[in-house]
Structure formats: C-alpha cells, structure tokens
Amino acid sequence: MKKVYVIGSLNMDLCISAPYCPKGGETLAGSGFIANEGGKGANQAAAAAKSGAEVYMCGCVGADPFGGRLVSALDDAGADTRYVRRAEGVSTGIAVIIVTGGENRIILDKGANAALCEEDIDRALENAEAGDIFLTQSENPVKIVGYALKRAKEKGLLTIFNPAPADPAAAEYFRFADIVVPNESESEIFGGKEKMFSAGAKIVLTTLGSRGYEIASPAKSRVYPCIRVPVADTTAAGDTFCGGLAAGLARGETTEEAAAFASRAASVACTRRGAMRSIPTRQETETYRG
C-alpha cells in the first residue's frame, strides 16, 4: 500500500447552528455549539487515516492550546504528525461556522496556516517515494501550495489538488495535479472543467452535493450518484471525500473505485455533526446501511 502525504491547513472549528444567518447588527439565538478540530488539511488527513491509509500530515499550528488539541486529534485518528510545526507568535487557524438548514457558512482566520513555508514542504516530502499519494488544498498561501504540488510531481507522486477555497491564482498549478477536486461553485470560479483542462488538469473530479460527483477527462465525463442519507451537517463532507479518495488510490484502486468509496464516506460524514469527529472509519463507511 502506498503512503499518503497531506500538506495543508489545521483549524479549530467553532460551530453553531442557527435558523438563518443574522443580518447586520442583529443578535440571533443559536444552539448546539461545539468546538471541533478541523481545517481542510487536517480533516483530509484524518479521513485518509480513518480509511486505512498510512498518512503523514504537514502543516503549521500556533503555540497555543488549540494547536496541541489539533495535533492530538490527528494522532488519535491515526495520522503521523511529525511534520506539523508549532509556529511562534501566531495563533492556530480558526474557522467560525454557522450551520443553517444543513448547509454551512464559514469565516476563516488562517493564523499559523499562513506560516507554512518551502522548508516545511521539503522536510515532509524528503522520504516520499514515486507512486505515493499527495493531497493538498488552498487554505495555505497559494504559492506554497503550488510549490508543494510541483515538488510532489517532481518526486513522482500521484497528486490530488482540492482548490478550496477557490483562488483564481491557483489555476497556475493545475498542471502539477493529476486529479483536481473542486465542488460546483469552485468549478464555476475556475471557469468550468474545460478551462481547468486548458490550465493543465488531467482529471477533474467535481463533487455535486446530494447529486453525487462527476469524473471528467478531456475525452469523456460521467456523473455518478451518491447514497441517500439523513443530513445533519455537511461541514467535513468534501474533506472526507478527498481523504477517502486518497486512501482508495493508496490501496491501488482505480479513480472510479476510489471515488465510489470516497462518496460513500462523505455521505456517512453528513449524518453527523462537526468536522473531524464526523469522519467515519473504513469499516463504518463500508457497513453503513442508513
């Protein structure tokens, strides 16, 4: 089985449910507050590890209690955190999440995620081997994300890029990605899959929410349905998909096989509240019956 290297963000998610988003100057009663370990990078690393992969996480947290809590949560999920650096003088990244009608709205303070540097990438990928899986996102500085994709490709890794949150500048690095995984709104920001192919993407795997996902290459595309589940919270669904995809590919599965597993894992995550804590194990994913 190949190893999975995840380079990305680690955030503490502060999540509350509300009947709707408050207007300017309005105070609104919410419920169900939780402080949950998250961040796209950490969530994806946890998802890959819970799905059975050997995972190495690279990122930055602050020298504060939230940073320690995030590292411990990743350790508990089964990810190797030796490449997570404690950055001095900055706080751990924070995401404030308002959940309304099963959908989430997020305000992000990058904090220590902005401190990730090329030296962190080089250290994390030093022992990576050709054929290993590389996964990254866009919650770190886009130039560092691009550097990481380029280095991973130079070492012969299979590279997955989840360009979220969408930054048009990230299109420059699609040529280093074997698989680009946007959601529908992110795809629109990048001009659709044809523009992404023109920028160098080989496969565009678009998640479509309750409608499933689309796997597209320049020659063909196909939409696949997802399983139906009662939705409690979609916070980590996309990250669970990406981590599950990486784990499937690490097992030697085809893109189609790995995506089918990833979609099922993402659906199971939607039945639970929170970010990292909502991510299912491989057994929970495979045995879920609704």
C-alpha positions in Angstrom: 0.0 0.0 0.0 1.3 3.5 -0.9 1.7 6.2 1.6 -0.4 9.4 1.7 1.2 12.8 2.2 -1.3 15.6 3.1 0.0 19.2 3.1 -2.5 21.7 4.3 -4.4 23.6 6.9 -5.2 22.9 10.6 -8.0 24.9 12.2 -10.1 24.8 15.3 -13.7 25.0 14.1 -16.2 26.9 16.3 -19.6 25.8 15.1 -23.1 26.9 16.0 -26.5 26.1 14.4 -29.0 28.9 13.7 -32.4 29.2 11.9 -30.8 31.7 9.4 -27.8 33.9 9.0 -28.2 37.1 11.1 -28.4 40.4 9.3 -26.1 43.4 10.1 -26.5 44.5 13.7 -28.7 41.5 14.5 -28.2 39.2 17.5 -29.7 35.7 16.9 -30.2 32.8 19.2 -28.4 29.7 18.1 -27.9 26.2 19.5 -25.7 23.2 19.6 -22.3 25.0 19.9 -19.3 22.8 19.5 -15.5 23.5 19.3 -14.2 20.9 16.9 -10.8 20.0 15.4 -10.8 20.7 11.7 -9.2 22.6 8.8 -9.2 21.1 5.3 -5.8 19.6 5.6 -6.3 18.1 9.0 -9.8 16.8 8.0 -8.4 15.2 4.8 -5.5 13.6 6.7 -7.9 12.2 9.3 -10.2 10.9 6.6 -7.4 9.2 4.8 -6.1 7.7 8.0 -9.5 6.5 9.2 -10.0 5.0 5.8 -6.9 2.8 6.4 -4.1 4.7 4.8 -0.6 5.4 6.2 -0.8 9.2 6.4 1.8 11.9 7.0 0.4 15.4 7.8 2.4 18.6 7.1 1.2 22.0 8.3 1.5 24.7 11.0 -0.3 25.4 14.2 0.2 28.1 16.8 2.0 27.5 20.1 -1.4 27.6 21.9 -3.8 25.1 23.4 -5.8 24.8 20.1 -2.6 23.7 18.3 -2.0 21.0 20.8 -5.6 19.8 20.6 -5.4 19.6 16.8 -2.2 17.5 16.9 -3.6 15.2 19.5 -6.8 14.7 17.4 -4.8 13.8 14.3 -2.7 11.4 16.4 -5.9 9.8 17.6 -7.2 9.5 14.0 -4.1 7.6 13.1 -2.1 10.2 11.2 1.6 10.8 11.7 2.1 14.4 12.8 5.9 14.6 12.9 5.7 17.3 10.1 3.3 19.6 11.9 5.3 22.6 13.1 4.4 24.8 16.0 4.8 28.4 14.8 5.7 31.0 17.4 4.0 34.4 17.6 0.8 33.4 15.7 -2.5 31.8 16.7 -3.7 28.5 15.4 -6.1 28.9 12.5 -9.8 29.4 13.4 -12.9 28.7 11.4 -16.2 30.2 12.6 -19.1 28.1 11.2 -22.8 28.9 11.1 -25.0 25.9 10.1 -28.4 26.8 8.7 -30.7 24.3 7.1 -28.0 21.7 6.9 -25.6 24.0 5.0 -22.6 25.7 6.4 -21.2 29.2 6.1 -17.6 29.7 7.2 -15.4 32.7 8.2 -11.8 31.8 8.3 -8.7 33.3 10.1 -5.7 31.5 8.6 -3.5 32.1 11.6 -0.5 29.8 11.6 -1.5 28.3 8.3 -0.1 31.4 6.6 3.3 30.5 8.1 3.8 27.3 6.1 7.0 27.6 4.1 9.0 25.7 1.4 11.3 24.2 4.1 8.3 22.6 5.7 7.3 21.0 2.3 10.9 19.8 1.6 11.1 18.2 5.0 7.8 16.5 4.7 8.4 15.0 1.2 12.0 14.0 1.9 11.2 10.3 2.3 8.3 10.2 -0.2 8.6 7.7 -3.0 7.3 7.6 -6.6 3.8 6.3 -6.6 2.9 7.7 -3.2 -0.2 9.9 -3.0 0.0 13.6 -2.4 -3.1 15.7 -1.4 -3.3 19.4 -0.8 -5.9 22.3 -0.7 -5.9 26.1 -0.8 -6.1 27.3 2.9 -2.3 27.9 2.9 -0.6 30.6 0.8 -1.2 29.7 -2.9 2.5 30.0 -3.8 3.4 27.5 -1.1 0.6 25.2 -2.3 2.0 25.5 -5.8 5.5 24.8 -4.6 4.2 21.6 -2.8 2.4 20.3 -5.9 5.5 20.9 -8.1 7.8 19.2 -5.6 5.4 16.2 -5.3 5.2 15.9 -9.0 9.0 16.0 -9.4 9.3 13.1 -7.0 6.8 11.1 -8.9 3.8 11.2 -6.5 0.2 11.0 -7.7 -1.1 14.5 -6.9 -4.6 15.5 -5.9 -5.4 19.2 -5.6 -8.6 20.3 -3.8 -8.7 24.0 -4.8 -10.7 25.2 -1.9 -11.4 27.9 -1.0 -11.2 28.8 -4.7 -8.4 31.3 -5.6 -8.2 32.0 -9.3 -4.4 32.2 -8.9 -4.3 28.5 -8.1 -5.1 27.7 -11.7 -1.4 28.2 -12.5 -0.7 25.0 -10.6 -3.3 22.7 -12.2 -0.6 21.4 -14.5 1.1 19.7 -11.5 -2.2 18.0 -10.4 -3.2 14.5 -11.7 -6.7 15.0 -10.2 -8.3 18.3 -9.4 -11.3 18.0 -7.0 -13.5 21.2 -6.9 -17.1 21.5 -5.8 -19.6 23.1 -8.2 -19.1 26.6 -7.0 -15.3 26.3 -7.1 -15.5 24.9 -10.6 -17.5 27.9 -11.7 -14.9 30.3 -10.3 -12.2 28.5 -12.3 -14.4 28.7 -15.5 -15.6 25.1 -15.6 -13.8 21.9 -16.3 -12.8 22.9 -19.9 -10.8 25.8 -18.5 -9.3 23.6 -15.9 -8.2 21.2 -18.6 -6.7 24.1 -20.6 -4.8 25.0 -17.5 -3.3 21.5 -17.4 -5.6 19.4 -15.2 -5.7 15.8 -16.3 -8.8 14.6 -14.4 -11.4 16.9 -12.9 -13.5 15.2 -10.2 -16.3 17.6 -9.3 -18.4 16.9 -6.2 -22.1 17.7 -6.7 -23.5 17.6 -3.2 -26.6 15.5 -3.0 -26.4 14.7 -6.7 -23.1 12.8 -6.4 -20.0 13.5 -8.3 -18.6 13.8 -11.9 -15.4 12.3 -13.1 -14.2 14.1 -16.3 -11.2 13.9 -18.6 -10.7 15.9 -21.8 -12.1 12.9 -23.7 -15.2 11.9 -21.6 -17.2 12.6 -18.4 -19.7 10.7 -16.3 -21.9 11.6 -13.3 -22.2 9.1 -10.5 -24.9 9.2 -7.8 -24.3 9.2 -4.1 -26.2 7.2 -1.4 -29.1 9.0 0.2 -28.7 9.8 3.9 -30.4 12.0 6.6 -28.2 15.1 6.6 -27.2 16.6 10.0 -24.2 18.7 8.9 -22.1 19.0 5.7 -19.1 20.6 7.3 -16.5 18.0 6.5 -18.2 16.1 3.6 -15.9 17.5 0.9 -12.8 16.8 3.0 -13.9 13.3 3.8 -14.3 12.7 0.1 -10.8 13.9 -0.7 -9.2 11.9 2.1 -11.2 8.8 1.2 -10.2 9.2 -2.5 -6.5 9.4 -1.5 -6.9 6.3 0.7 -8.5 4.3 -2.1 -5.8 5.3 -4.6 -3.2 4.3 -2.0 -4.8 0.9 -1.9 -4.3 0.6 -5.6 -7.9 1.2 -6.6 -8.8 2.9 -9.9 -10.0 6.5 -9.8 -13.6 5.3 -10.2 -13.3 2.7 -7.4 -11.6 5.2 -5.1 -14.2 7.9 -5.8 -17.1 5.5 -5.1 -15.6 4.7 -1.7 -14.9 8.5 -1.1 -18.5 9.4 -1.9 -19.9 6.8 0.5 -17.6 8.1 3.2 -18.7 11.7 2.6 -22.3 10.7 2.8 -21.8 9.0 6.1 -20.0 12.1 7.4 -23.1 14.2 6.6 -25.1 12.1 9.1 -23.0 13.5 12.0 -22.3 16.9 13.4 -18.8 18.5 13.4 -15.7 18.4 11.3 -13.0 15.8 12.1 -15.2 14.0 14.6 -17.8 13.3 11.9 -15.5 11.4 9.6 -16.2 7.6 9.5 -13.7 4.8 9.6 -13.3 2.5 6.7 -15.5 -0.2 8.4 -18.2 2.4 9.2 -18.2 3.5 5.6 -18.4 0.0 4.1 -21.1 -1.2 6.6 -23.4 1.8 6.6 -27.0 0.9 5.8 -28.8 4.1 6.8 
